[in-house]
Amino acid sequence: MSLEDLAAHLRRASRLTVLTGAGISAASGVPTFRGAEGLWRQYRPEDLATPAAFHRDPILVWEWYAWRRALVGKCRPNPGHDVLARWSRERRCTVVTQNVDDLHHQAGTEGVIRLHGSLWELRCAGLPVPGRTRRRTGVCDDEWRDDRVPFAETPPRCPQCGGLARPAIVWFGEALRDSDLRAATAATRCDLFIAIGTSAIVHPAAGLLHDAKRQGAVTAEINPVPTPASGIVDIAIHGAAEDVLPRLDLLLSF
């Protein structure tokens, strides 16, 4: 099927859900998760983005996240983000993202569901800063946003108890938040489900695509190259999101 076919389904859809992955942010210059240069070539993300790594060496983990925040902070939404933001306001479109860069939020997307959290949000880790005493005992449940680059101090601390802060990101070995998973699952009750810039084969993303298809939704993929999901969806469009989405949006006006 063609882009015109997808546009036809989009016109008829009363409920649209879009799942996005790293591919939609590539044109914005967001670096890959693994990083390509410098110190971080010596480490696997699986060795840094874990609770065990944070307990073992919080300063090292925060140096990595500070490096990522410095790079992502220079990035801006691209035309693909802009189209989805407008659809979220005008087409009853729910955006579910695996990305932590917050570019959907920056583009003005309403009600975006962030499965893996945000690079720009922190929460209390419930751990004392090495060599310092916390102001109160117990584990805080506090979360907050902090866009500063760089931080005033690394590692950053919880403003309530003075203990270590951690990124409010779902790490390897951690479960998704129940509220986010429930919201994403509810979004699979739609007429059209589009996976953009993701292979959608790793759970829970893979489960969302299959759930939508099982419930009768038309499923589509927009990705530069074929993926394992290409043989599952009803419509596979091969192209970059920043090119395909504006073209698709233009077709809706005809």
MIMARDREN-840068 format. One record per residue (C-alpha): residue number from 1; residue in one letter; x, y, z. Coordinates in pm, 1 decimal. Each point is the difference from the previous one (the first is absolute). Layout:
REM residues N
@k=NUM | r=a | xx=X | yy=Y | zz=Z
...
END
This chain:
REM residues 254
@k=1 | r=m | xx=0.0 | yy=0.0 | zz=0.0
@k=2 | r=s | xx=103.0 | yy=359.8 | zz=-58.0
@k=3 | r=l | xx=19.6 | yy=325.1 | zz=191.3
@k=4 | r=e | xx=-332.8 | yy=93.9 | zz=-159.7
@k=5 | r=d | xx=-156.7 | yy=-312.6 | zz=149.8
@k=6 | r=l | xx=131.2 | yy=94.5 | zz=342.1
@k=7 | r=a | xx=-137.9 | yy=352.1 | zz=-42.6
@k=8 | r=a | xx=-340.9 | yy=-146.3 | zz=-83.9
@k=9 | r=h | xx=-0.6 | yy=-208.4 | zz=317.8
@k=10 | r=l | xx=115.7 | yy=300.8 | zz=199.2
@k=11 | r=r | xx=-289.9 | yy=211.7 | zz=-128.4
@k=12 | r=r | xx=-248.5 | yy=-264.1 | zz=112.9
@k=13 | r=a | xx=159.2 | yy=-69.6 | zz=339.6
@k=14 | r=s | xx=-186.1 | yy=140.2 | zz=296.3
@k=15 | r=r | xx=274.3 | yy=-119.3 | zz=235.4
@k=16 | r=l | xx=365.2 | yy=1.9 | zz=-106.7
@k=17 | r=t | xx=295.0 | yy=-131.3 | zz=202.3
@k=18 | r=v | xx=362.4 | yy=56.5 | zz=-94.9
@k=19 | r=l | xx=292.8 | yy=-185.5 | zz=157.1
@k=20 | r=t | xx=337.1 | yy=169.5 | zz=-50.5
@k=21 | r=g | xx=356.9 | yy=-115.6 | zz=48.5
@k=22 | r=a | xx=349.5 | yy=138.1 | zz=-49.7
@k=23 | r=g | xx=-47.6 | yy=33.6 | zz=-375.8
@k=24 | r=i | xx=-229.3 | yy=301.2 | zz=27.5
@k=25 | r=s | xx=268.2 | yy=196.3 | zz=187.5
@k=26 | r=a | xx=289.9 | yy=-89.4 | zz=-228.3
@k=27 | r=a | xx=-50.0 | yy=306.1 | zz=-221.8
@k=28 | r=s | xx=11.2 | yy=219.9 | zz=309.3
@k=29 | r=g | xx=352.8 | yy=-119.7 | zz=66.7
@k=30 | r=v | xx=-79.1 | yy=-199.2 | zz=311.9
@k=31 | r=p | xx=298.9 | yy=-230.8 | zz=52.5
@k=32 | r=t | xx=-52.7 | yy=-371.9 | zz=18.1
@k=33 | r=f | xx=-53.2 | yy=-151.1 | zz=338.8
@k=34 | r=r | xx=337.1 | yy=-164.7 | zz=0.3
@k=35 | r=g | xx=201.7 | yy=305.4 | zz=-90.4
@k=36 | r=a | xx=266.8 | yy=-8.5 | zz=-265.2
@k=37 | r=e | xx=295.7 | yy=182.8 | zz=144.1
@k=38 | r=g | xx=229.8 | yy=52.2 | zz=290.9
@k=39 | r=l | xx=-18.7 | yy=-162.4 | zz=339.4
@k=40 | r=w | xx=-334.8 | yy=-165.0 | zz=-57.6
@k=41 | r=r | xx=132.5 | yy=-235.1 | zz=-265.9
@k=42 | r=q | xx=149.3 | yy=-194.1 | zz=289.2
@k=43 | r=y | xx=-337.4 | yy=-74.1 | zz=156.1
@k=44 | r=r | xx=-316.6 | yy=-176.6 | zz=-104.9
@k=45 | r=p | xx=-324.1 | yy=183.1 | zz=84.5
@k=46 | r=e | xx=-114.1 | yy=-321.0 | zz=166.0
@k=47 | r=d | xx=289.2 | yy=50.0 | zz=244.4
@k=48 | r=l | xx=-94.7 | yy=360.5 | zz=80.9
@k=49 | r=a | xx=-379.3 | yy=25.8 | zz=-26.2
@k=50 | r=t | xx=-77.6 | yy=-237.4 | zz=285.2
@k=51 | r=p | xx=-79.0 | yy=35.8 | zz=370.4
@k=52 | r=a | xx=306.5 | yy=-212.1 | zz=80.7
@k=53 | r=a | xx=230.2 | yy=231.5 | zz=-195.0
@k=54 | r=f | xx=-142.5 | yy=301.7 | zz=178.9
@k=55 | r=h | xx=48.5 | yy=-158.0 | zz=342.2
@k=56 | r=r | xx=353.3 | yy=-101.7 | zz=-96.7
@k=57 | r=d | xx=115.3 | yy=332.7 | zz=-147.8
@k=58 | r=p | xx=-260.6 | yy=279.3 | zz=-10.8
@k=59 | r=i | xx=257.1 | yy=257.7 | zz=-107.2
@k=60 | r=l | xx=93.3 | yy=-200.5 | zz=-310.9
@k=61 | r=v | xx=-366.3 | yy=-51.0 | zz=-91.8
@k=62 | r=w | xx=-74.2 | yy=368.9 | zz=43.1
@k=63 | r=e | xx=303.6 | yy=99.1 | zz=-208.2
@k=64 | r=w | xx=-147.5 | yy=-207.4 | zz=-283.5
@k=65 | r=y | xx=-344.7 | yy=155.3 | zz=37.0
@k=66 | r=a | xx=148.6 | yy=349.5 | zz=25.1
@k=67 | r=w | xx=180.4 | yy=-66.4 | zz=-330.0
@k=68 | r=r | xx=-326.8 | yy=-113.2 | zz=-160.9
@k=69 | r=r | xx=-192.9 | yy=298.6 | zz=138.1
@k=70 | r=a | xx=261.5 | yy=240.7 | zz=-137.8
@k=71 | r=l | xx=-35.5 | yy=-148.1 | zz=-349.8
@k=72 | r=v | xx=-379.5 | yy=-40.1 | zz=-0.7
@k=73 | r=g | xx=-45.3 | yy=348.9 | zz=143.9
@k=74 | r=k | xx=129.1 | yy=145.1 | zz=-328.1
@k=75 | r=c | xx=-256.6 | yy=-193.0 | zz=-207.5
@k=76 | r=r | xx=-332.2 | yy=136.4 | zz=-119.6
@k=77 | r=p | xx=-318.0 | yy=-166.3 | zz=-130.1
@k=78 | r=n | xx=-3.0 | yy=-78.9 | zz=-371.7
@k=79 | r=p | xx=-296.5 | yy=8.3 | zz=-243.5
@k=80 | r=g | xx=-101.6 | yy=-350.8 | zz=103.3
@k=81 | r=h | xx=-44.4 | yy=110.7 | zz=360.1
@k=82 | r=d | xx=-189.6 | yy=308.7 | zz=-115.1
@k=83 | r=v | xx=-252.7 | yy=-202.0 | zz=-201.4
@k=84 | r=l | xx=-71.7 | yy=-234.2 | zz=290.3
@k=85 | r=a | xx=-38.1 | yy=293.5 | zz=237.7
@k=86 | r=r | xx=-264.1 | yy=151.5 | zz=-227.6
@k=87 | r=w | xx=-178.8 | yy=-333.9 | zz=-37.2
@k=88 | r=s | xx=-9.8 | yy=-34.4 | zz=380.0
@k=89 | r=r | xx=-200.3 | yy=323.5 | zz=8.1
@k=90 | r=e | xx=-212.1 | yy=-43.6 | zz=-310.5
@k=91 | r=r | xx=-45.3 | yy=-371.9 | zz=-73.9
@k=92 | r=r | xx=-53.0 | yy=-174.6 | zz=332.1
@k=93 | r=c | xx=349.0 | yy=-144.3 | zz=-32.1
@k=94 | r=t | xx=173.7 | yy=-162.7 | zz=295.9
@k=95 | r=v | xx=379.6 | yy=-7.5 | zz=-19.2
@k=96 | r=v | xx=179.8 | yy=-275.4 | zz=191.4
@k=97 | r=t | xx=377.2 | yy=35.4 | zz=-4.8
@k=98 | r=q | xx=294.8 | yy=-215.6 | zz=98.0
@k=99 | r=n | xx=226.2 | yy=306.5 | zz=-14.5
@k=100 | r=v | xx=125.1 | yy=191.6 | zz=302.7
@k=101 | r=d | xx=110.6 | yy=314.2 | zz=-187.8
@k=102 | r=d | xx=-332.2 | yy=185.2 | zz=58.8
@k=103 | r=l | xx=-2.5 | yy=141.0 | zz=-354.3
@k=104 | r=h | xx=-369.3 | yy=-92.1 | zz=-31.9
@k=105 | r=h | xx=-68.6 | yy=210.5 | zz=306.4
@k=106 | r=q | xx=214.3 | yy=282.6 | zz=-135.4
@k=107 | r=a | xx=-194.9 | yy=-8.1 | zz=-328.4
@k=108 | r=g | xx=-325.0 | yy=46.5 | zz=190.2
@k=109 | r=t | xx=-141.3 | yy=-353.0 | zz=-15.1
@k=110 | r=e | xx=-297.0 | yy=-32.8 | zz=232.2
@k=111 | r=g | xx=-38.8 | yy=-299.8 | zz=228.8
@k=112 | r=v | xx=317.5 | yy=-179.1 | zz=-112.5
@k=113 | r=i | xx=58.3 | yy=-330.8 | zz=182.9
@k=114 | r=r | xx=369.8 | yy=-40.2 | zz=80.8
@k=115 | r=l | xx=55.4 | yy=-371.8 | zz=54.1
@k=116 | r=h | xx=360.5 | yy=35.1 | zz=113.3
@k=117 | r=g | xx=-14.7 | yy=333.9 | zz=180.0
@k=118 | r=s | xx=191.0 | yy=319.8 | zz=-70.9
@k=119 | r=l | xx=364.8 | yy=96.2 | zz=-11.8
@k=120 | r=w | xx=-100.7 | yy=331.8 | zz=156.5
@k=121 | r=e | xx=-179.8 | yy=-131.6 | zz=305.6
@k=122 | r=l | xx=158.9 | yy=-125.4 | zz=321.4
@k=123 | r=r | xx=-120.9 | yy=-188.1 | zz=303.0
@k=124 | r=c | xx=135.8 | yy=-79.7 | zz=341.8
@k=125 | r=a | xx=205.9 | yy=-318.0 | zz=3.8
@k=126 | r=g | xx=-33.4 | yy=-49.2 | zz=374.6
@k=127 | r=l | xx=378.4 | yy=-17.7 | zz=39.9
@k=128 | r=p | xx=236.3 | yy=224.8 | zz=195.8
@k=129 | r=v | xx=259.8 | yy=207.0 | zz=-183.9
@k=130 | r=p | xx=340.4 | yy=-164.7 | zz=63.7
@k=131 | r=g | xx=161.5 | yy=169.8 | zz=296.2
@k=132 | r=r | xx=-308.2 | yy=205.0 | zz=90.3
@k=133 | r=t | xx=-294.4 | yy=-37.5 | zz=232.4
@k=134 | r=r | xx=-355.2 | yy=18.0 | zz=-126.7
@k=135 | r=r | xx=-228.0 | yy=258.0 | zz=159.3
@k=136 | r=r | xx=-272.9 | yy=-255.7 | zz=68.3
@k=137 | r=t | xx=-33.6 | yy=-375.2 | zz=-1.6
@k=138 | r=g | xx=-217.9 | yy=-218.4 | zz=-221.2
@k=139 | r=v | xx=-50.0 | yy=-6.8 | zz=-374.9
@k=140 | r=c | xx=-150.7 | yy=305.8 | zz=-167.6
@k=141 | r=d | xx=-247.1 | yy=-46.6 | zz=-282.3
@k=142 | r=d | xx=77.2 | yy=345.8 | zz=-132.7
@k=143 | r=e | xx=51.6 | yy=68.8 | zz=-369.5
@k=144 | r=w | xx=88.9 | yy=326.5 | zz=-167.6
@k=145 | r=r | xx=114.4 | yy=147.3 | zz=-329.6
@k=146 | r=d | xx=343.8 | yy=152.4 | zz=-37.7
@k=147 | r=d | xx=107.4 | yy=137.0 | zz=-339.8
@k=148 | r=r | xx=332.8 | yy=136.9 | zz=118.0
@k=149 | r=v | xx=306.3 | yy=-93.5 | zz=-202.1
@k=150 | r=p | xx=229.2 | yy=-54.0 | zz=176.4
@k=151 | r=f | xx=-133.6 | yy=-71.1 | zz=347.7
@k=152 | r=a | xx=118.7 | yy=216.5 | zz=285.8
@k=153 | r=e | xx=157.8 | yy=-315.4 | zz=141.8
@k=154 | r=t | xx=43.5 | yy=-357.6 | zz=-119.2
@k=155 | r=p | xx=-159.2 | yy=-216.6 | zz=113.1
@k=156 | r=p | xx=-309.7 | yy=216.1 | zz=58.1
@k=157 | r=r | xx=-185.0 | yy=-32.3 | zz=326.7
@k=158 | r=c | xx=-361.4 | yy=-24.2 | zz=108.7
@k=159 | r=p | xx=-114.7 | yy=347.3 | zz=110.8
@k=160 | r=q | xx=-218.5 | yy=-152.3 | zz=272.3
@k=161 | r=c | xx=228.2 | yy=-244.9 | zz=180.6
@k=162 | r=g | xx=343.5 | yy=84.6 | zz=-136.3
@k=163 | r=g | xx=58.2 | yy=-356.7 | zz=-120.6
@k=164 | r=l | xx=107.5 | yy=-110.4 | zz=-344.6
@k=165 | r=a | xx=-226.4 | yy=74.2 | zz=-293.8
@k=166 | r=r | xx=-25.8 | yy=-234.7 | zz=-296.8
@k=167 | r=p | xx=-136.3 | yy=43.6 | zz=-352.1
@k=168 | r=a | xx=-376.6 | yy=-59.6 | zz=-11.6
@k=169 | r=i | xx=57.5 | yy=-253.1 | zz=-275.1
@k=170 | r=v | xx=-97.2 | yy=-365.5 | zz=-15.6
@k=171 | r=w | xx=327.9 | yy=-187.7 | zz=20.3
@k=172 | r=f | xx=81.8 | yy=-350.9 | zz=-113.9
@k=173 | r=g | xx=-158.4 | yy=-244.5 | zz=240.9
@k=174 | r=e | xx=-266.8 | yy=246.8 | zz=115.0
@k=175 | r=a | xx=-370.2 | yy=-23.3 | zz=-78.5
@k=176 | r=l | xx=-189.0 | yy=271.6 | zz=-179.8
@k=177 | r=r | xx=-218.0 | yy=217.6 | zz=215.1
@k=178 | r=d | xx=-346.1 | yy=-145.6 | zz=35.9
@k=179 | r=s | xx=-164.6 | yy=328.7 | zz=-96.0
@k=180 | r=d | xx=200.7 | yy=29.9 | zz=-322.8
@k=181 | r=l | xx=-55.2 | yy=-363.5 | zz=-94.3
@k=182 | r=r | xx=-373.7 | yy=28.3 | zz=64.3
@k=183 | r=a | xx=-24.0 | yy=315.9 | zz=-208.5
@k=184 | r=a | xx=198.5 | yy=-155.5 | zz=-286.4
@k=185 | r=t | xx=-210.6 | yy=-316.1 | zz=9.0
@k=186 | r=a | xx=-319.8 | yy=205.9 | zz=-6.5
@k=187 | r=a | xx=133.6 | yy=183.2 | zz=-305.7
@k=188 | r=t | xx=6.9 | yy=-326.9 | zz=-196.9
@k=189 | r=r | xx=-380.2 | yy=21.9 | zz=-16.1
@k=190 | r=c | xx=22.2 | yy=207.1 | zz=-313.8
@k=191 | r=d | xx=-89.9 | yy=-4.3 | zz=-368.5
@k=192 | r=l | xx=354.0 | yy=56.5 | zz=-127.7
@k=193 | r=f | xx=330.9 | yy=-83.0 | zz=170.5
@k=194 | r=i | xx=323.4 | yy=132.2 | zz=-155.4
@k=195 | r=a | xx=350.1 | yy=-100.0 | zz=115.9
@k=196 | r=i | xx=256.6 | yy=264.2 | zz=-97.8
@k=197 | r=g | xx=376.9 | yy=-31.6 | zz=25.3
@k=198 | r=t | xx=-12.4 | yy=-322.0 | zz=200.5
@k=199 | r=s | xx=17.1 | yy=-367.8 | zz=-80.6
@k=200 | r=a | xx=-278.2 | yy=-54.8 | zz=256.8
@k=201 | r=i | xx=128.4 | yy=-349.4 | zz=78.4
@k=202 | r=v | xx=120.7 | yy=58.8 | zz=355.5
@k=203 | r=h | xx=-264.4 | yy=-17.5 | zz=269.4
@k=204 | r=p | xx=-204.3 | yy=186.4 | zz=97.1
@k=205 | r=a | xx=10.6 | yy=175.3 | zz=-338.3
@k=206 | r=a | xx=-51.5 | yy=-328.9 | zz=-182.4
@k=207 | r=g | xx=-296.1 | yy=-78.0 | zz=220.9
@k=208 | r=l | xx=-164.6 | yy=333.2 | zz=-78.8
@k=209 | r=l | xx=18.6 | yy=-59.8 | zz=-374.3
@k=210 | r=h | xx=-140.1 | yy=-349.9 | zz=32.0
@k=211 | r=d | xx=-272.1 | yy=113.8 | zz=242.2
@k=212 | r=a | xx=-116.2 | yy=268.1 | zz=-242.2
@k=213 | r=k | xx=-6.4 | yy=-246.2 | zz=-289.4
@k=214 | r=r | xx=-185.0 | yy=-258.8 | zz=206.3
@k=215 | r=q | xx=-265.3 | yy=255.5 | zz=86.6
@k=216 | r=g | xx=-64.3 | yy=79.1 | zz=-365.2
@k=217 | r=a | xx=215.2 | yy=307.6 | zz=-57.3
@k=218 | r=v | xx=168.3 | yy=59.0 | zz=-333.8
@k=219 | r=t | xx=373.9 | yy=-10.8 | zz=71.4
@k=220 | r=a | xx=277.3 | yy=184.9 | zz=-180.3
@k=221 | r=e | xx=372.5 | yy=57.4 | zz=20.9
@k=222 | r=i | xx=212.7 | yy=295.7 | zz=-106.8
@k=223 | r=n | xx=370.2 | yy=-83.3 | zz=4.4
@k=224 | r=p | xx=296.5 | yy=64.6 | zz=-231.7
@k=225 | r=v | xx=72.3 | yy=-371.7 | zz=-37.7
@k=226 | r=p | xx=-207.2 | yy=-317.1 | zz=34.1
@k=227 | r=t | xx=-26.1 | yy=-136.8 | zz=352.6
@k=228 | r=p | xx=-141.2 | yy=-321.8 | zz=147.3
@k=229 | r=a | xx=-323.6 | yy=195.4 | zz=49.0
@k=230 | r=s | xx=-26.4 | yy=62.6 | zz=-375.4
@k=231 | r=g | xx=-144.8 | yy=-345.2 | zz=-56.1
@k=232 | r=i | xx=-253.2 | yy=44.9 | zz=278.7
@k=233 | r=v | xx=-156.3 | yy=336.1 | zz=-80.2
@k=234 | r=d | xx=-263.7 | yy=65.2 | zz=-266.5
@k=235 | r=i | xx=192.1 | yy=292.4 | zz=-152.5
@k=236 | r=a | xx=379.7 | yy=41.0 | zz=-0.6
@k=237 | r=i | xx=139.2 | yy=334.0 | zz=-120.5
@k=238 | r=h | xx=376.9 | yy=13.9 | zz=-41.7
@k=239 | r=g | xx=128.9 | yy=349.5 | zz=55.3
@k=240 | r=a | xx=122.6 | yy=241.1 | zz=266.3
@k=241 | r=a | xx=-266.8 | yy=132.3 | zz=236.4
@k=242 | r=e | xx=99.7 | yy=362.6 | zz=-55.3
@k=243 | r=d | xx=-72.8 | yy=-45.3 | zz=-373.1
@k=244 | r=v | xx=-293.4 | yy=-241.7 | zz=5.6
@k=245 | r=l | xx=-212.8 | yy=164.8 | zz=268.2
@k=246 | r=p | xx=-16.2 | yy=345.5 | zz=-165.4
@k=247 | r=r | xx=-89.1 | yy=-168.3 | zz=-331.6
@k=248 | r=l | xx=-267.1 | yy=-205.1 | zz=172.2
@k=249 | r=d | xx=-134.4 | yy=308.6 | zz=173.8
@k=250 | r=l | xx=-20.8 | yy=181.1 | zz=-333.9
@k=251 | r=l | xx=-200.6 | yy=-285.2 | zz=-153.4
@k=252 | r=l | xx=-262.8 | yy=41.2 | zz=271.3
@k=253 | r=s | xx=-100.2 | yy=336.6 | zz=-143.8
@k=254 | r=f | xx=-97.8 | yy=-149.0 | zz=-338.5
END
